[in-house]
Structures are given as structure tokens and as C-alpha cells.
């Protein structure tokens, strides 16, 4: 499960860096939300506090970007 989460987060990152995914696209932010959610779950199970902090914040910021009002995208 951690490999799937990492692939989603890294895939979004690479897609953005090579110009294939916009950081404002739904697919970019959805991949980040799902990937960080999987990684956060694993961090909680393994009691990895730093990893929990990283993945929870990453997921919350991605959720905000995924659902922000269209007026804020300009």
C-alpha cells in the first residue's frame, strides 16, 4: 500500500515537473490527496510522528486545492 501511495504522489510531482499536469488540475490534486492519505494511514499504524505530520499537511493542502472555488484559480 505504501508503494501505491508513493507512486501517486511522485507521479503527480513528476507530471507537474515535466509539464504534463498542472498543479491546479483535478487529477494532480486527487493523486496527491489519495497518495498522501495512504501514506498517512501507514504512518499512523507504524506511529511515525514526523511522517504523520508530513502526510496530513500534504493531504490537507491538496484537498484545499482540489475543492477551492474557481474564482481563486486565476
N, C-alpha and C positions, 0 to 999 in steps of 0.2 A: 504494500500500500504506500509506503514512503517513496518508492521509486516512481509510482504513478503521480503522486503529488509533486515531486521534484521535476518530473518531465513536464507537467502542466505549467509550473511557474517558470522553468527555464525555457520552455518552448515559447511562451508569451514574450519573455525577455529577448530571446534571440530574434523572434519575428519582428519585434519592435526595432531592434538594433539594425536589422538588415532592410528595414523599410517595408516589410510585408504586413505589419499590424500597427495600427495607430494606437497610441496609449489611451485614446478616447473610445476605441471600438468596443462593442459589447463582447466580442469573442476574447479580446485581450484581457478585459477585466473579469470576465467569467472564468477564464482559465486561472487567473490569479486567485480568485475567491475559492474556487474548488480545490486548487492545489494547496493553497495555504491552509485551508480547512482540514484537509487530510493530514498535512504535516503537523498542524496544531494538535489534532487528536492524538497522534503518535507521541508528541512531546508531553502531553498531559498524562498519557498512560505510563510513560517512562520517567515522569517527574523531572523534566528538563526545563527549569525555570527560564533560562535565557532564550531557549528555543521557543517556549510558550509565548514569551513577550514578543519576540520577532514575528512569529506567525500570526498571532492575534492582531497585532497592529497592521501587518501587511494585509490581512484579510479585511479588516475594518476599512482601511483606506481604499481597497479595491471595491468593496461593497458600495462605499460612498460614490466612487467614480462610476460604477455601474448604474446607479439609480439617481444620479444628480439631475436636476432639472435641465432641460435642453437649453434654456436661456444662459446657463452658466458655462456652456461648452465653447462659446466664442472667444 
